[in-house]
Amino acid sequence: MGLTRQYLRYEPAALFGLVASARGGAAFVALRGERGRYVAVPGCEHVLVWDTRRGEKVLILKGLKQEVSCLCPSPDGLHLAVGYEDGSIRIFNLLSGEANITFNGHRAAVTTLQYDHLGGRLVSGSKDTEVIVWDVINESGLYRLRGHKDAVTQVLFLKEKNLLVTSGKDTLVKWWDLDTQHCFKTLVGHRTEVWGMALLSKEKRLITGSADSELRVWDITYIQEVKDSDEPESKKSKGSSLGAEENTEEDETLELDEHPEERIIKCSKAGSIVREGSDRVVSLATDRMGKFLACHGTDAVLEVFSVLSEEEIQKKLEKKMKKAKKKAKQNSEEDPERSVKLSLQEEIQRVTNVKASSKIKSFDLILSPKGELKIVLLLQNNVIELYNLDLSAQVPQAVRASRITIGGHRSDVRTLAFSSDNIAILSAAAESVKIWNRSTLQCIRTMDCEYALCSLFVPGDRQVIIGTKTGKLQLYDLASGSLIETVNAHDGAVWSIALSPDQRGFVTGGADKCVKFWEFELVKDESSVQKRLSMKHVRILQLDEDVLCVRYSPNQKLLAVSLLDCTVKIFYVDTLKFFLSLYGHKLPVLCMDICYDGTLIATGSADRNVKIWGLDFGDCHRSLFAHDDSVMYLQFVPKSHLFFTAGKDSKIKQWDADKFEHIQTLEGHHQEVWCLALSPNGDYVVSASHDKSLRLWERTREPLILEEEREMQREAEYEESVSKEEQPVVPGETQGETGLAGKKTIETIKAAERIMEAIELYREEMTKLKEHNAICEAAGKEVPFPVNPILRAYGNITPSAYVLEVFKKVKSSELEESLLVLPFSYVPDLLKLFNEYIHLGSDIELLCRALLFLLKIHFGQITGNHMLVTVIEDLKKTTISRVSEARDVLGFNMAGLQFLKREIEAKDEVTFFADATERFEEKKRKRKKKEKMVLAVL
């Protein structure tokens, strides 16, 4: 086989130009001991943590490939759970920035995440309609809850009882008892999708938001178990005795029999609060204390409500009672007590509306110790805004404290350009032009412009020219960051601009069916002595169709013009005479480029094809099906016949124009790629997409071999197909409300294979050992035994210890799924080994979990196998004794820790009082000082 042509691989170098992705949600995170300063937001596949005070990015939690779909910080503030588009969940440590735990269970995007109040469990809801409860401490899935018929929108744990509330786009709110893992109640009072919900008033109220302007409020009453008559009655508080008198025990038992689902909880509609917005609720949430509630629709207004506490409600009621009694005395009425009640609007009061600068996508609230409410808003146009709400004011008004915008454009970037020294990158969108430093990725200049469509750096890199949608050419000076000149170039949009190879001028093509030639010139500036750069219109080429793209050949003899009639016309530059017409595309050619030696022209079209033509005769060398959607941009790598294409299918691909081969695909963008630019030395590619991100790709020294690339592609396709296959089922089990939390992935299959290999090695080694013993007996002396190289690598361990080592390396979250795909032929050996390990007392918790799962899924085969009866009997004895031993150790440790806690608390109380006295004395001193100062001034 001959030597294949060598290509160099391009790798992702950076993601920039993105403040925050619109989907996924913002969340305040505690970092460096501060709450309310740092905000975590999604940034495509990463999570970005911004310092709102300084407007800087302080931490990037790196994702893999999939886009972030939701975030949830843990109650202790040390971790952040992140849900992704493919259904996976990763838990990041905010101190180290690393992902410690990965959960795979959902088959579609994760829509919502919630921790319980201790942070030990995490519940996730997904577009696949399922809810999964995960054990964060054991790093494994507990169970899957099925019941919703459409995407789950919100999930909430209840602190007091082991209950879970979930809402979905199927208009239902479901209540789940997590002890029995079943849905015991379904609220059906909504006509449309339930988009959000929150618990208020110490979990005595549930508030839901749907597609109308009403926020529905539900009263929750927890029904106590019906008591025995012999049991002594507990003392009742004043509040509870009133309710007890109203509901006699007889009524309660009758009600329970009528509605068996109301044995745990009773949920009745209390009324509704009307929002100002008439559209659907996008998100609805409370702060961590539950004192404030906020919600927003698809507009730019966040509505903030205050929820009164029980004490405040009591005070209000007392005031009302006094007034009512006064009135009753005047009107000589009797018993005003019955008529006095607080309306829902009085209990949940509107505080204010926060008007953002653009559409709100998500928000988070935090109540600072100073009594100020901090609100962070994630907006649709790549902006984060922080508002402070002073609650002590008579009429609270939201004041904007900070706004993070510098790191990106407000709208999609439509054009990119590299400076001639490979250092500066220009990006232009509908509202501004930004210049970035390629090495630091910092934005150096931001200049306001009209809707930009094309751009170039003027030779010398001191000025840039932008072609706009309104047909203007705008010339900017980079040193001052100012607009020098605006020229009305075309009557329609300026679709394309190309610098002439002699660098003395450029050419533009527009929607007014014209190609215009321009030259750079120096003109006298009125405001200063020096001359300034300007552009002079020299010639015009009138055509029959709108011009979409123009390109010069490197020798400046030919000009290629792509037209709206799907053809590309080639003209002589000097005489503007027609030379060739390239036709063959079914839809207009949106982009094209001519290679460095002028022999080839490549055209990319909306028909998803790229055609490579010879420029000498205009013959089509090859047509390549390039992308799954329109080809938006095409550019040759300098000094080569390789070129890059960008498509609306969110991919960037590299091609060889000589061999017509697809070299590599640069995957990273999550939405349509609008444009790209190659650096003059060919080492860097920068691309811009509808996901608001700019990505930089760097050419490495690593050679790329096409056969290997194809092999990797096939492997990736196989791995993807594995996860889409039917999930394995437990024999004899029917699909009910609950199921296993995990799902079959390539990792679980690999883990099962590793266990199988370890058991096979164990079998081989045991037979070898028997043979060796027989040889030793026959020889009458000890013969050296050859050690397996794998066991030697592990430090000469026994084969059974090696199986345990492999077992311990299986991720906790993948254990059940790995055992589920393990063939039964390996199970008898495993059970015997488990017996041996449990006798030794090693890894009791892990082994018991695996053992009980194996018994559950292979129950019929294990009980029907006479060989395993003795093993199971032995396992029964040893497991029970070992588990009780482990329980005793835990109990002893717990008692010891509680004793230490009591000791520390006793010490702390003494120091606490000492501190308090010191602080009081300090305040006294300060007050006296102040008084003296005031007297001195007077």
N, C-alpha and C positions, 0 to 999 in steps of 0.2 A: 504494500500500500504506500502510495506517495505521500509526501508531507502535505498536510492540509494547510490552507491559508490561515494565518494566525490573526485573531482579532483581540482587542483589549476590552475588558469588562468595564462598564460604567456602574458605579455604586451610588446609592443615595447618600448625599453629604449633609444636607440640612433641610429643615422645613422652616420657613419664615413668612413674614407678611400676614400672619394670622394672630389676631388677639384672642378670639374665641369662636368655636363652631356654634352655629345657631341651635343645634339639637344636643340634648344631653343634660342641660341644667347646670346652673352655678351653685356653689356651696361654700359657705365660710368654713375655713379649716384653722385649727389651732396650730401655730408654728412658732417655735422659739418662745413658748409660753404666752403668746398673745392671741386673743380671740377678737374677731371683728376687723382685723387688718388684712389678713391673707385670704384670697379667694381662689378656689380651684374651679377651673372651667375646662370643658373638652376642647382639644385642638386637633381635629381629625382623629388619628389613632392614638395620640398622646393625651395626657392630662397636664395642663399648664397651671402653675400656681403663681398668681400675681400679687405683688405687694401694692395695695391700692394707694398707700400714702406716697410712695415714690414712683409709682407707675412702672415698676421693673418686674421682669420675670425672675422669680427666685428659685424655682424648681420645675423640672420637667419629668413627669412619670412616664417613662417610655412604654408604648404599646407595641404590638406586633404588626399586623396588617389591617385588622378590622377597625372600623370607626367606633368611637365611644358613643354609647346611646344613653347612659345614665350614670349618676354619681351618688354616693351616700357616705358621709363621714361617720366614723364609729363614735359612740357616746363618750369614750375616753379621749377622743381627739387625736389618737396616735395613728390610726389607720384610715384608709379611704377605700371603700369598695367601688369598683368600676365595672359596669356592665357594657358589653360590646354587641355589635351588630350581628355577629354569628351565634349569639346565645351564651358565650363564655363570660365568666365573672373572674376578675382578678382583684386580690386584696393587697394594696400597697402599704408599706410602712412609711409614714411621712418623715421619719427621722433619717432613714437611710435612702429613701426613694426607690427601694426595690420591691418587686412583687414576690411575696412569700408564698401565697396560696392561689391556686387556680381551680375553679369549679367549672366542669362541663356538664350541662344537663339540658339546657334549652335548645330547641331546634330552630328558633328564630330570634330576632333582636330582643334583648332585655329591655323592658319598658320602665320598670320601677324596682327599687331596692329599699329595704328598710331593716335596720338593726333592732333587736329588742333592747329594753332599757339597760341591761347589763352588758350588752355587746357580745354575748356568747352565741347568739343565733342570728342568722341573716336570712331574710325571706326575699325571694325574687319573683317578679311577675314578668310575663313575656308576651310577645305577639303570637306565640304558639298556643295561647289560651290557658297555659298551665302555670301553677304556682309551686315553687320548690322551697322547702325550708332546709337550710344548711347549718351544720354545726361548725362554727368558726374555730373553736378550740381543738376539736379532733380533726379538723380539716377534711370533713366528709359530708356527704348529703344525707339528710335524715329521711325525707319522704317527699313525694310529688303529689299535689292535690289537683284533681281534675274536676271541672264543673262548669267553668265559664265557656260560652260558645263563641266568644270573640276575644280580641286582645285585652289583656289585663291592664288597667290604667293606674291603679293605686293599691298598695298593701299596707296595713297597719297592725302592729302588735298591741294588745292591751296589757297594761302593767299588772293590774290587780288579778286578773284571771288568765289562764293559759288559752287565750282566744286570739283569733286572727280575723280581721275584716278585709275583704278584697272587693274592688269594684272593677267593672269592665265595660267595654264598648257594647256589650250585649244588653245594656240598660239595667243590669242586676248588681245588687250589693249583697255579697254572701258572707255569712258568719261561720267560721270553722272552729270546732273544738279540737285543739291540738293534742289533747290527751287520748282521744279516740280517733283522731284524724278523719273526721267526717264533717260535712256541711249540715248544720242543724237548723239554719234559718236563712231565708232569702228575702231581701226587701225588693218588692216589685212596684214601688211607687213612682218610678221614673218612666217617662214616655220616650226619652232619647238617651243617648250614650251618657254614662256617668264618667266625666273627665277627671274629676278630682274629689278628694274627701279629706276631712281632718277631724280629730277628736278634741273636744273642748271640755271645760269645767270638770277637771279631774276625771275624764273619761265617762262623764254622765251624759254627754251630748255628742252626736255625730252630725257633721255638716257636709252636705254633698253638693257638687256643682255639675250641671249638665249643659245641654245645648241651648237653654233659654236664659233669661236674665234673673231667674230665681235661684237663690241658694237655699236648699231645703234643710231644715233643722229637725233632727230626730232625738227624742228623749230616750235614754237607755236606763232601764231599771234592772238590777241584778236580782234574780229571784233566788232566795235562800232555799236550801233543801227543806222539805216538809219535816218538821221535827217530831220525835216521839213524844207521847203525852207524859211519860215518866221524866223526861229530861227537864232539868230546871231552866227557867227562862232567864236569859242574860239581861243585865240592866240595859234599858234603852235610853238613848239620848233624847233630848227634847224634839229634835228634828225628825228622828225616825219614828217616835211614838205617834206623831200626827198621821204619818203614812200608814202605820200599822192599824190605827183605828179605822181608817177608811176601808182598807182591804182586810176583811176578816178572814180567818183561816179557812172557813168553809168555802168562800168565794174562790180563794186561791186554789184549793184542791180541785174545785169544779173546773176552773179555767185551765188548770194543768191537764186535766183529762181531755178537755175539748181541743186544746192546742198543744200536742206533745212537744212541738219544737220550742215552746216557750218555757221549758223546764229550767233553762240556764239564764235566759235573758229575755227581756220584753222591750220591744222597740216600737215607739209610737211617734207619729209626726207631731212636732210641736208648733210648726208654722214655717214661714219662709222669710228670708231677707231679700229685698229687691236690689240688684246691682244697678249701677248706672249704665253699664254697657249692655247692649241688646244681643250681642253675639255669644258664641259658646265660651265656657270657661276653659282656658288653656291650662292654667295651673292654680292650685289652691293650697295654701299651707299656713301653719302657725309657727311662731317662734318656739324655742325649746321649752319655755316656761308655759306656753299655751295662753299667754295674756293677750297676744295680738294675732289677728287673722288677716291675711291679705290674699287677694285674687286678681287675676287679669284675664282679659279676653284676647282677641286677635289684634287689638289696637295698641296704642302707646300709653295707656292709663293703668296704673296699679291702684286698686282700691284697698285702703287699710282700715280695719275695724278693731275696736278695743273690746275684749271680752271681760265682763265684770266678774270678780271673784265672789265667793259665797259671802264674805264679810261685807263687801261693797253692796251686794244685792240686799243684804239684811238691813244695812243703813238706809238705803233708798226706800225700802219697804216701810221702815219706821217713820221716815219723813212723810211718806204718802199717808200713812195711818193717822199721823197728827193732823194733816190737812183735812183728811176725810172726816175725822172726829169733829174738827172745828165746823166744817160744813154741815155735818149732821146736827150739831147743836143749834146752828142758825136756822136750819130748815126743820128742826125738831123731828129728824128721822131716827130710826132705831138700827142698831147693829151694822155699822159701816164696814166691819171687818171682812165680811164675805166679798164685798165688791172690790176690795183693794188687791190688785195683782199687778205685777210688773209685766209689761208687754215684752215680746222678744226683741223689738227694736231698742228698748231701754236696756236690756241685758247685753246685747251685742250692738255697740254704738259705732257709727261711722266716725273715724278720726279725720282722715283727709284723703285726697287723691294725689298720687305722684305722677306727674306728666313727664314722660321720658322723651328723648329727642327722636326716637324711632320706635318701630314695633317691638314689644317686649316678647322674648322667647321663654325666659324663666327668671326666677328671683330667689333670694334667700333673706331671711330676717334674723337679726340677733339683737338682744336687749343688752346694752352695755351697762356696767356697774353704776355709771353716772346717771342712769335713768334715761338714756338717749337711745332711740331705736335706729339701728343701722340697717339700711336696705341696699342690697346689691342687685343690680338689674343686668341681665345678659340680653343684649339687643340683637336684632336680626342683621344689622349692618356692620358686624365685626367690631362692636364697641362694648366695653363694660362701664357701667356708671354706678357710683356709690352715693347714696343720699343719707343725710342725717335728719332725724325727725325729733325736734325738741318737744318732749311731752309735757314739760312744766309750763309751756306758753299757754296763754288763754285760748288762742286759735292755733293749734300746731301746724306748722308749714314745713314741708320737706325742702331741705337745702342741699344742693348738689355739692358734695365734698370733693369728689375727684372723678376724672373721666379718662379711661385708658383708650387712646385712639392712634397714637403715633406708630404703633407697630404694624399697621396695615391699612388697606384701602377700605372705603365704605361700600364699594360695589365691586363687581368682577373686573379683574385686570384683563384688558383686551389686547394689549400690545407690550412686548418686551424687547429690549435691545442691550447689547454688551458694548462697553467702550473699547477702543482699539488696544488699550493696555491690559485688557482682561480683568480690570479691578472693579470698575463701576457697573452696576446693573440699573437700567431704567425700567420702571413699570408704570403704566398709565391706565387709569380707569375712567369712569364717567365723571368724576369730580376732581381728581388730582393726579399729578405726576410725582412719583417718588424716585429718588436716586438712592441706591443701597450700596454699601461697601461689601464686596463679595466675601472677603475674609472674615470680617467681624459680624456681618449680616445686620449691621445697624443702619437705620434710615438717616441719610446725611441731609437730604433736602426734601421738602414737600412744597409743591407749587400748585396753586389752583389752576384748573384748566376746564375746557368744555369736554363733551363726551369724546374721548380719544379712541381712534381705531387703528392708527399706525404711527410709527415713530422711528427716529434715527438719531445717532450722535453725529454732530457736524465734525469733520476731520479736525483734530486738535483736542477733541473731547471737552471743549469749554462751553459749547452751546448744544442744545437739543432742539429738534423740530418735531412737532406733534401734528398729525392730520386728524381732523375731527369729523363728527357725524354731520355737522352743519355745513361742511365744505370749506372750513378755514384751515390755514396753516399757522400754527403758533410757534414762535421762536423764543426760547428761554435762555437766559444767561445763568450758568450754574454757580458762578462765584457769588453773585448777589441774590440768586434765587428769584429773579424777577422776569416778567414777560417783557421782551424787548419790542416785538413786532407781531401784529396779526394781519394776515393777508387773506382776502376772500379768493380762494383758489378755484373752487368748483361750485356749481349750483346744487349739487347733491353731495352725499357723503364721500369723503376721501378714503377709499377702501385700501389703497396700497401706496407705498412710497419706497423708492429704491435709490441708493447712492450710486453715482456713476463711478466706474472703475478708476478714472483719472482724478477723482475726488474734487472736481471743480464745480460740480452741480449735482442735481438729482432729478428724478422723474416721479410724477404722481399720476394715479389713475382714479377716476371718480365715477359716481353714479350718473353724472351728466353726459356720459358717452364720450368723454374726452381723455386724452393722455397729454399732460402738460410737462414741458421741459423747463427746468429752472437752473439758474447759475448763482453761485455765491458772489456777492460783491461787497466792497467796503464803502459805506456812505458816511457823509459828515453828520455827526450827531449835534443837534441844536444845544443840548444841555451841557456838553463837555467838548474839550478841544480835540480829544482822540476820535478817530473814526470807529464806527461800529459795523458789525456784520449785518448784512441784509440779503434778501433773495430776490432775484430778478426773473420775471417770466420771459422766456426766450422764444419757444416754439409751441405749437399745438398740433395734435394729431386727432382728427375727428373720426369717430367710429359709429357703427350702426347700433351697437348694444352697450349696456352698462359695463364698465371696466371693473373687474374684481381683483386683479393682481397684475403687477408689472415687474419685470426683472431684466437687468442688463446681462449680456454675455460678458465674460471677463476681459475680452479684447475690445469691448465697447463697439463692436461692429453691428451686433444684432440686439433687438429689443423684443422680448416675449410679452404678449398681452393676453390675459385670459378674459373671456367675455361671458355674458349671461346666456349666450346661445350654446353653451357647453363646448365651445371650441377654444383653441389657443392659436392666436395669429402671431407670426414672427415677421418683424419689419426690419429693414436696414436703418440704422440710426442716422447716417449722414443724409440720405435722400428721403427717408420715411416711406420708401417703396415696399410693397408687400413681397415677402419671400416665401413663407410656408404657412399652411394651415394644418393644425394637428387636431383631428376630430376622431371620436371614438367613445368619449365619456357620455353617459346617459343623462347625467345631471351636471350643473355648472362646476367648473374647476375653481376651487376656493383658494388653492395655494400651489405654488410651484417654485422650483429653483434650478439654476444651471450650475453644473459642476465647475471646478477650478480651471480645467483645461478647455472648457467650452465644447466638449464632444457630446455630452448628454444633457437632456432636460428631463426632470421628473415632475409629474403633475399629480396633485391629489384632489379628489372630487367628492361632492356630496353623495355620489353613488357608491361610496365606501372603497373604491378602487384607487390604486396608484399605478400610473402608466409611465414606463421609462422609454423615452424616444431618443433617436439619434438626431443631432442638430444639423448634420450635413444634408440628409435627404428627407428628414421628417418621418422616418419609418418607426413604427412602434416595436421596440425590442421585446417588451414583455408587459403583460398586465397582471398586477398582483392584487389579490383580495386582501386589503390591508387591515381594516378595522370593522367592528360590528355596527358602526354608525359613521356619520360624515367624517372625512379627513379634514381637519381644521387648519393644520400647519405642516409645512414640509421645509426642511433645510439640509443642505449637504454639509458634511464635516469638512472643514478646510483642508486642502491638499490631499483629498482622497475621493473615491467614488462611493463612499458610504454615506447614507443619509438617514435622518430621523423624521418620523411622522408623529403627529399628535391627533388623537381622535376624540369624538364625542363619547366613545365607550370608556373614557377615563384612563386609557392606556397610551403610553409612548413607546414606539417601536423603532428599532434600528435595522436597516436593510443594507444589503450589498447590491449596488446597481450593476456590477459586472456579472456576478454569479446568480443574481436574482434570488438571493437567499435571505430569509428572516434570521437576523443574528440574535437579538435579545429583546425582551420586553421589560420596560421600566414600569413596574407597578407601584403605586403609592397614592395617586390621586383617587378620590372617592366619587367625583362627579366629572362632568365634561371638561376636557382640557381645551382651552381656547387658543393658546399660543405657546411657542417656545423660542429660545434663542441660544445659539451656540457661541462660545467665546472664540475670538479670532485664532487662538492657538489650538482649538478643538478639545481642550482638556475639561471644559465645563459645559453643562447644559442646564438652563434654567427654564422652568415651565410654570404656567399659571392656569388655575382651574376655577370652575364654578363653586368649589368648596372653599373659596376665598384664600386658599393657601398658595404660596410660591414655593417651589421645591428646587433645590440645587442638586445636580448629579455630577459626580466627579469621575474622570477616567483614571482607572487604577493601572498598575503595572501587571496585574494578573491576566494571563492569557485566557481566552475563552474558546473552548473547543465545541464546535456545533453538536457533535454526537453526544457529548456529555450533557449539553444544555437540553437536548431533546429528551434524553433519558431522565433528567431531573423533572422535566415538564410532565412526562408520563407518570412518574412516581407521585407527583403532586396531584395529578388527576385521579390516580388510584386511591390515594389517601382521602381525597374529597368524596369519592364514590363510596368508600367504606362507611363514612359517617352518615351517608344518605341511605344506606341499606336498611332493611327491616331490623328493628331492635330485637335482641334475643329475649325469649319469654321464659318464665319459670313454669315448669310442667304442672298442670293441674290448677293453675291460677287463672281466674277470669279478670278482665280489665274492669276495675271498679273506680271508686273515687280516688283511691290512693295508689301509688306505685313507687318503684325504685327511683331515687333522685338522679342517678347518673345516666349517661348514655354511652353507647358503643362508639369509641373513637379509635384512631390508629394507635394512640398511646396505650389504651386498654388491651388491644390485640397484641401489641409488642410485649406488654407486661405479662400476659398469659403465656406467650411464647417463651419468655425468659424462665418462667416457673416450670414449664414443660421440659425445657433443656436441662434445668437444674435437677429435676427428678430423674431424667434419663441418665445424667452423669452419676447420680446417686446409685441407680440400679446397676450400671456398668461397674462402678467401683466396688459395690457389695459382692457381685459375682467374681470379680478379680480377687477380692480378699479371701473368698471361700476357696478358690483355686490355689491361691498362695499358701493358705493354711494346709491344704491337702498335700501340696508339694513339700512343705516343711516337715510334715508328719512322715511322708515317704522317705525323705532324705535323712531324717533324724536330727537335723540341725536347722538353725535359723538362716533362711535365704533372704538376701536384700529385696525389699519390696519397692517397685518403681512408683514414685508419687506422680499423680496427675499434674501437669504444668499449671492448670487453672487453680488447683488447690494449693500448689506451692506459692502462686502469686498472692493468694489470700493469707499466706503465713502458715502453710502446712496444716490447715484445719481439716476436720473430718468431713466426709461427704454430707452427712446430715446437717452439720453446722453451716455448710455452704448453702444448702437449700433454705435454711432460716435467714441467712444473709440476703439472699435474692428476694425472699419474701418481705423482709424489712424495707427493701429499697423500692417496693411498689408504693406509689403515692397513696396516701390515705383516701383521697377522694376517688381513686380509680380501683380500689380493692374489690368491691362487690362486682363491678362490671367485668373485671379481669377473671374472677372466679366463675362468673356466669358463662364465659366462652371457653372455659377449661374443660376438655373432654373427661367423661367419667372414668376412663381407664387410669387416669392419674390420681383420682380421688382416694382409692384404698391406700396407696403409698403415703399420700399426704396425711391421712388420718393416723396411720401408724407413727409417722414422724411427729405429728402434733402431740400424740400421747407421750412420746419420748421427751419432747421439749417441755411439756407441762409438768412432767415428773421432775425435771431439773428446775422448774420455776422461772423460766426465762420468758419475757414478753407476754405475760398472761393476758393482758387486755387485748392486744392485737390478735393473739391466737384464738381467744374465745370468740372474738367477733367473726373471724374467718370460719371457725368451726361451726358456729351456730348458723351462719349463712349457707355453708355447704350442706348441713343437715336439712335445712329448709328446702333448698332447690333439688337435692338428690334423695329426698326422704324415702321414696318407694324403692329405689335401687339399693340404698344402704340397708334398709330393714329386711329386704328380700335376700341379702347376701349373707349366708351362714358363716363365711370366713371372717366377717367383720363384727360378729356378735360379741366376741370376747374383747375386741378392741374398743367397741362402744361402751361395754360395761366398765372396762378399766378407765376409759376417758371420763365417764360419768362420775366415778369416785374421785379421781384426781382433780378434775376441773372444779367440782364443788368445794373441795378442801382448799385448793389454791385460791379460788375467788374469795372465799371467806377470809383467808389470810390477808389478801390484798385489801379487803374492805376494812379489816381491823387496823392495818397500818394507816390507811387513810383516815379512819376515825381518830386514831391516836394523834396524828399530825394536825387534824382540824382542831382538836381540843387544845393542843399545845399552842397553836396560832391564836386561838381565841383568848387563851390565858395571857399571851404576850400583848394582844390588842388591849385587853383590860388594863394591864400594867401601864402601857404607853398612855392610854387615855387618862388614867389617874395622874400620871406625871404632867401631861399636857394641861390638865385643868388648872393645876397650880401655876404653871408658867403663863397660861392664858390670862389668869386674874392679875398676875404681876404685870404683864404687858399692858393690860387694859388700864391699870392704875397709872402706869408711866405715861401712857398716851393722854390720859385725862389731865395729868399734871402739865404736860407739854402744851396742850390746848389752852390751859389756864394762863400759862406764862405768855403765850402768843397774844391772848386777848388783852392782857394787862399792857403789853408792849404797844399794841395798836391804840389802846385808849390814851396812853401817854403821848404817842405821836399826834393823835387828833388834838389833844389839849395844847401841845406845843404849836401846832399850826394855827389854832384859834388864837 
